[in-house]
Amino acid sequence: MPKKKDDSKKHKKPNVNPKLEGFDVKIDSFGEIQTSFDIDKINQFLNEEVEDKKLKDRDDLEDIKKDNEEEE
């Protein structure tokens, strides 16, 4: 006899960063991605929180980060 699936896992929301609270992504019938946040806000969050693997070995990475912080 097959095991019953646990439906509580389907309805449980994932743990998210507090800065992204309320972020939701949906794909409409035309295949377009619709989000609850502006794409610029998402990109800003990713720039601050996620390390770029391609840039991590660069010698001038710290200088680039400082320049970006000063522009904001």
Distance bins in CASP14 RR format, pairs under 12 A and 6 or more apart:
PFRMAT RR
TARGET T0000
AUTHOR 0000-0000-0000
RMODE 2
METHOD distances of the structure
MODEL  1
6 12 0 0 0 0 1 0 0 0 0 0 0
13 20 0 0 0 0 0 1 0 0 0 0 0
13 21 0 0 0 0 0 1 0 0 0 0 0
13 22 0 0 0 0 1 0 0 0 0 0 0
13 23 0 0 0 0 0 1 0 0 0 0 0
13 24 0 0 0 0 0 1 0 0 0 0 0
14 20 0 0 0 0 0 1 0 0 0 0 0
14 21 0 0 0 0 0 1 0 0 0 0 0
14 22 0 0 0 0 0 1 0 0 0 0 0
14 23 0 0 0 0 0 1 0 0 0 0 0
14 24 0 0 0 0 0 1 0 0 0 0 0
15 21 0 0 0 0 0 1 0 0 0 0 0
16 22 1 0 0 1 0 0 0 0 0 0 0
16 23 1 0 0 1 0 0 0 0 0 0 0
16 24 0 0 0 0 0 1 0 0 0 0 0
16 25 0 0 0 0 0 1 0 0 0 0 0
16 37 0 0 0 0 0 1 0 0 0 0 0
16 45 0 0 0 0 0 1 0 0 0 0 0
16 49 0 0 0 0 0 1 0 0 0 0 0
17 23 0 0 0 0 1 0 0 0 0 0 0
17 42 0 0 0 0 0 1 0 0 0 0 0
17 45 1 0 0 1 0 0 0 0 0 0 0
17 46 0 0 0 0 0 1 0 0 0 0 0
17 48 0 0 0 0 0 1 0 0 0 0 0
17 49 1 0 0 1 0 0 0 0 0 0 0
17 50 0 0 0 0 0 1 0 0 0 0 0
18 45 0 0 0 0 0 1 0 0 0 0 0
18 49 0 0 0 0 0 1 0 0 0 0 0
19 37 0 0 0 0 1 0 0 0 0 0 0
19 41 0 0 0 0 1 0 0 0 0 0 0
19 42 0 0 0 0 0 1 0 0 0 0 0
19 44 0 0 0 0 1 0 0 0 0 0 0
19 45 1 0 1 0 0 0 0 0 0 0 0
19 46 0 0 0 0 0 1 0 0 0 0 0
19 48 0 0 0 0 1 0 0 0 0 0 0
19 49 1 0 0 1 0 0 0 0 0 0 0
20 35 0 0 0 0 0 1 0 0 0 0 0
20 36 0 0 0 0 1 0 0 0 0 0 0
20 37 1 0 0 1 0 0 0 0 0 0 0
20 41 0 0 0 0 1 0 0 0 0 0 0
20 42 0 0 0 0 1 0 0 0 0 0 0
20 44 0 0 0 0 0 1 0 0 0 0 0
20 45 1 0 0 1 0 0 0 0 0 0 0
20 46 0 0 0 0 0 1 0 0 0 0 0
20 48 0 0 0 0 0 1 0 0 0 0 0
20 49 0 0 0 0 1 0 0 0 0 0 0
21 36 0 0 0 0 0 1 0 0 0 0 0
21 37 0 0 0 0 0 1 0 0 0 0 0
21 45 0 0 0 0 0 1 0 0 0 0 0
22 35 0 0 0 0 0 1 0 0 0 0 0
22 36 1 0 0 1 0 0 0 0 0 0 0
22 37 1 0 0 1 0 0 0 0 0 0 0
22 41 0 0 0 0 0 1 0 0 0 0 0
23 34 0 0 0 0 0 1 0 0 0 0 0
23 35 1 0 0 1 0 0 0 0 0 0 0
23 36 1 0 1 0 0 0 0 0 0 0 0
23 37 1 0 1 0 0 0 0 0 0 0 0
23 38 0 0 0 0 0 1 0 0 0 0 0
23 39 0 0 0 0 0 1 0 0 0 0 0
23 41 0 0 0 0 1 0 0 0 0 0 0
23 42 1 0 0 1 0 0 0 0 0 0 0
23 45 0 0 0 0 1 0 0 0 0 0 0
23 46 0 0 0 0 0 1 0 0 0 0 0
24 33 0 0 0 0 0 1 0 0 0 0 0
24 34 0 0 0 0 1 0 0 0 0 0 0
24 35 1 0 0 1 0 0 0 0 0 0 0
24 36 1 0 1 0 0 0 0 0 0 0 0
24 37 0 0 0 0 1 0 0 0 0 0 0
24 42 0 0 0 0 0 1 0 0 0 0 0
25 31 0 0 0 0 0 1 0 0 0 0 0
25 32 0 0 0 0 0 1 0 0 0 0 0
25 33 1 0 0 1 0 0 0 0 0 0 0
25 34 1 0 0 1 0 0 0 0 0 0 0
25 35 1 0 1 0 0 0 0 0 0 0 0
25 36 1 0 0 1 0 0 0 0 0 0 0
25 37 0 0 0 0 1 0 0 0 0 0 0
25 39 0 0 0 0 0 1 0 0 0 0 0
25 42 0 0 0 0 1 0 0 0 0 0 0
26 32 0 0 0 0 1 0 0 0 0 0 0
26 33 1 0 0 1 0 0 0 0 0 0 0
26 34 1 0 1 0 0 0 0 0 0 0 0
26 35 1 0 0 1 0 0 0 0 0 0 0
26 36 0 0 0 0 1 0 0 0 0 0 0
27 33 1 0 1 0 0 0 0 0 0 0 0
27 34 1 0 0 1 0 0 0 0 0 0 0
27 35 0 0 0 0 0 1 0 0 0 0 0
28 34 1 0 1 0 0 0 0 0 0 0 0
28 35 0 0 0 0 0 1 0 0 0 0 0
33 39 0 0 0 0 1 0 0 0 0 0 0
33 42 0 0 0 0 0 1 0 0 0 0 0
35 41 0 0 0 0 1 0 0 0 0 0 0
35 42 1 0 0 1 0 0 0 0 0 0 0
35 43 0 0 0 0 0 1 0 0 0 0 0
36 42 0 0 0 0 0 1 0 0 0 0 0
37 43 0 0 0 0 0 1 0 0 0 0 0
37 44 0 0 0 0 0 1 0 0 0 0 0
37 45 0 0 0 0 1 0 0 0 0 0 0
37 46 0 0 0 0 0 1 0 0 0 0 0
38 44 0 0 0 0 1 0 0 0 0 0 0
38 45 0 0 0 0 0 1 0 0 0 0 0
39 45 0 0 0 0 0 1 0 0 0 0 0
39 46 0 0 0 0 0 1 0 0 0 0 0
40 46 0 0 0 0 0 1 0 0 0 0 0
40 47 0 0 0 0 0 1 0 0 0 0 0
40 72 0 0 0 0 0 1 0 0 0 0 0
41 47 0 0 0 0 0 1 0 0 0 0 0
41 48 0 0 0 0 0 1 0 0 0 0 0
42 48 0 0 0 0 0 1 0 0 0 0 0
42 49 0 0 0 0 0 1 0 0 0 0 0
42 50 0 0 0 0 0 1 0 0 0 0 0
43 49 0 0 0 0 0 1 0 0 0 0 0
43 50 0 0 0 0 0 1 0 0 0 0 0
43 68 0 0 0 0 0 1 0 0 0 0 0
44 50 0 0 0 0 0 1 0 0 0 0 0
44 68 0 0 0 0 0 1 0 0 0 0 0
44 69 0 0 0 0 0 1 0 0 0 0 0
44 71 0 0 0 0 0 1 0 0 0 0 0
44 72 0 0 0 0 1 0 0 0 0 0 0
46 52 0 0 0 0 1 0 0 0 0 0 0
47 55 0 0 0 0 0 1 0 0 0 0 0
47 64 0 0 0 0 0 1 0 0 0 0 0
47 65 0 0 0 0 1 0 0 0 0 0 0
47 68 1 0 0 1 0 0 0 0 0 0 0
47 69 0 0 0 0 0 1 0 0 0 0 0
47 71 0 0 0 0 0 1 0 0 0 0 0
47 72 0 0 0 0 1 0 0 0 0 0 0
48 65 0 0 0 0 1 0 0 0 0 0 0
48 68 0 0 0 0 1 0 0 0 0 0 0
48 69 0 0 0 0 1 0 0 0 0 0 0
48 72 0 0 0 0 1 0 0 0 0 0 0
50 56 0 0 0 0 0 1 0 0 0 0 0
51 57 0 0 0 0 0 1 0 0 0 0 0
51 58 0 0 0 0 0 1 0 0 0 0 0
51 61 0 0 0 0 1 0 0 0 0 0 0
51 65 0 0 0 0 0 1 0 0 0 0 0
52 58 0 0 0 0 1 0 0 0 0 0 0
52 61 0 0 0 0 1 0 0 0 0 0 0
52 64 0 0 0 0 1 0 0 0 0 0 0
52 65 0 0 0 0 0 1 0 0 0 0 0
52 68 0 0 0 0 0 1 0 0 0 0 0
53 61 0 0 0 0 0 1 0 0 0 0 0
54 61 0 0 0 0 0 1 0 0 0 0 0
55 61 1 0 1 0 0 0 0 0 0 0 0
55 62 0 0 0 0 0 1 0 0 0 0 0
55 63 0 0 0 0 0 1 0 0 0 0 0
55 64 1 0 0 1 0 0 0 0 0 0 0
55 65 0 0 0 0 1 0 0 0 0 0 0
55 68 0 0 0 0 0 1 0 0 0 0 0
56 62 0 0 0 0 0 1 0 0 0 0 0
56 64 0 0 0 0 0 1 0 0 0 0 0
56 65 0 0 0 0 0 1 0 0 0 0 0
58 64 1 0 0 1 0 0 0 0 0 0 0
58 65 0 0 0 0 0 1 0 0 0 0 0
60 66 0 0 0 0 0 1 0 0 0 0 0
60 67 0 0 0 0 1 0 0 0 0 0 0
61 67 0 0 0 0 0 1 0 0 0 0 0
61 68 0 0 0 0 0 1 0 0 0 0 0
62 68 0 0 0 0 0 1 0 0 0 0 0
62 69 0 0 0 0 0 1 0 0 0 0 0
63 69 0 0 0 0 0 1 0 0 0 0 0
63 70 0 0 0 0 0 1 0 0 0 0 0
64 70 0 0 0 0 0 1 0 0 0 0 0
64 71 0 0 0 0 0 1 0 0 0 0 0
65 71 0 0 0 0 0 1 0 0 0 0 0
65 72 0 0 0 0 0 1 0 0 0 0 0
66 72 0 0 0 0 0 1 0 0 0 0 0
END
